[in-house]
Amino acid sequence: MLYAILCYAHEETVFAWSKEEEDAVMAKLYAVQEPMARAGKLGPTGRLMPTTAATTVRKGKDEPLVLDGPFAETKEVLLGFYTVDVETLEEAIAFSKELSAVNPGSTSYEIRPFYVFHPGEIKT
């Protein structure tokens, strides 16, 4: 089963880290990711740029509206994601707990099963 593991945190804290703090956190996260990657269970991962770099396209009455920034008022924002291909939800939870243990501050991980769609393919 494919799962998306969405990482939420306080963006002001994360983007205020010094280069040394950033490097230390990333080294710890890579150490947690490495076993999943070696087992062929870790798919694409990504860190999103700050919400100040975001653009939102929102459905309007006539034309879609294009807005600067996210359309959410929240303290924690989506900062990145992992994709994993594991047998059970429990395995995805265990990986998320490992990530959480080495990620400083108040971070939460949301786990959702997902399907991959390829243009031109119809799944039955």
CORQUI-V749658 format. One line per field, one symbol per residue. psi: psi as a letter, one per 20 degrees, with the letter a starting at -180 (. if undefined). A space follows every 10 residues. Layout:
# CORQUI-V749658
psi->???
This chain:
# CORQUI-V749658
psi->ppqpoppqro hhggjiqrgg ggggghgggh hhhghhghik ipbqqqpqrq hiiqppoppa gfqqpoqprr kqnqhproha qqpqnrhqhh hhggghhggh hioraoqqpp ppqrqppppi ppq.
